[in-house]
């Protein structure tokens, strides 16, 4: 497969050494009353990893490049202390692959690379320990590690290598799965467990076999955490696919044994800050290990703010050790709730889609008892509000509102919660006035008083209210609706533009609350009359699991324009879209189009492993779907009635076995308007 040679990630190397079989769909909080918690699964006898491990691993930011060296590792340890990450709970500073020489010494011992680590591994571990931190290392449960250079693996050397790690002062071992020679996984990983125990040193044991053998079913007494998926990549599609595969595994997680959806990508640059907050929020509510994967020496303040949010960290580190469970997910509007030891619930309102959506649940639905009122703590806004029982927010595209909720006899001391929203999709044609309607809804047990709302657009745009923007009082459940006339100047280029909806209200005791909802208005052009190939039309938005969406070629996974001719079942197509699951491409239809048709399937270049499912959405309704398609199947026709839709969305989802090799083609895709 061509893409084996275009990726530099370990994911590609794993495909080279064997097929990846993924598994199923890896501080201080608010003061809340103590409640009787449900029984907790018994912890391992060693007492390690009673909460998900937190720390750093270099792989996502450096791979095997030269900047991975002793100076970097020491620099990360320094920053953990200087930037408050140690105090926030981060402990482990871990090395990944490429720390060793390609050959063992005459005694069969591992040899640190003298260029990268001139002082040796023990000296680095000693430095990390001197900062009050812990040190981790990497090897593979095979004859060689996963890097193409082939550094020594531990298969057949488990006891010797484990003792060497213990002598160096290692506190954490990540144990990979490459070049395993077909030896049974349970045997390989259990042998290293026994070898680590034999050293007498407490070492957290991270099983990294990619979910291939469903370790959640057998490894709770083998390792402290186990990878549930293939490698993460620094893009929305990859993160989303991994999230969906890890969420159903909640019953298997608990103190001392955690599902691991892979390391954090926060700060590496492939996603927006909104997407990184979602990444961090969802890893926290899944009780996943929090291993920083960005080079903190060049990290932005926003990255430090995300990684250092102690209220979010407290959700991840809650000692009850429950992984959040899915309450609902219809239309990409996810509600995930996590039981906390004090009886509260952490609730993530996660918006998978590319447009803002209102996501709603209730206190009762997430497991809270009936009460007169509840306190809602917004863990990103760091403020507390009251609710009559509704838990709701309009969540920006790819965003997450992370809350902590509890039945609270003192709920009235907080202002009422309000939900800001914008009805409909804010699509604007340059030079023409569009009408938008904003909403401000009181969710609280108390009345929101002196309510006012403003909508602001980019410089040069005209935004005028055409109905009242204030209300003296909004009782529980009541909404202030305001109509706005919005005009983008003639000649404004198509694309997305930031707008902001802002509301103020007061509690009955006079406390003023300011709420802001960041939104996106899109300047669009009407679709052309007749039938057009979507490979030639501008899209509103496009997200992809690997690399960019390609026009009229297959997906090349790396840079724009690196695709090949679209080919399904030996048939070549001149036009269409080449994508990689998870993928979504949106087009403006403006209510003027009738049908979308295509021949769809897994591109021939994907090899035998590709499985995908195609969907066509008309606004918020799924208009057509194929079910799961495999590489062995010829192209399948798909057609959807999109009459009256403002937005048409083409979705390619993971077929259920991970997104590795999931090249999907929308061959000959066209829209009739």
Buried (B, 14 or more C-beta within 10 A) or exposed (E): BBBEEBBEBBBBBBBEBBEBBBBBBBBEBBEBEEBEBEEBBEBBEBEBBBBBBBBBBBBBBBBBEEEBBBBBBBBBBBBBEEBEBBEBBBBBBBBBBBBBBEEBEEEEEBBBBEEBBEEBBBBBBBBBBEBEBBBBBBBBBBBBBBBBEBBBBBBBBBBBBBBBBBEBBBBBBBBBBBBBEEBEBBEBBBBBBEBBBEBEBBBBBBBBBBBBBBBBEBBBEBBBBBBBBBBBBBBBBBBBBBBBBBBBBBEBBBBBBBBBBBBBBBBBEBBBBBBBBBBBBBBBBBBBBBBBBBBBEEBEEEBBEBBBBBBBBBBBBBEBBBBBBBBBBEBBBBBBBBBBBBBBBBBBBBBBBBBBBBBBBBBEBBBBEEBEBBBBBBBBBEBBBBBBBBBBBBBBBBBBBBBBBBBBEEBBEBBBBBBBBBEEBBBBBBEEEBEBBBBBBBBBBBBBBBBBBBBEBBEEBEBEBEEEBEBEBBEBEBBBBBBBEBBBEEEBEBEBBEBEBBBBBBBBEEEEBEBBBBBBBBBBEBBEEEEBBBBEBEBBBBBBBBBBBBBBBBBBBBEEEBBBBBBBBEEEBEBBBBBBBBBBBBBBBBBBBBBBBBBBBBBBBBBEBBBBBBBBBBBBEEBBBBEBBBBEBEBBEBEBBBEEBBBBBBBBBBBBBBBBBBBBBBBBBBBBB
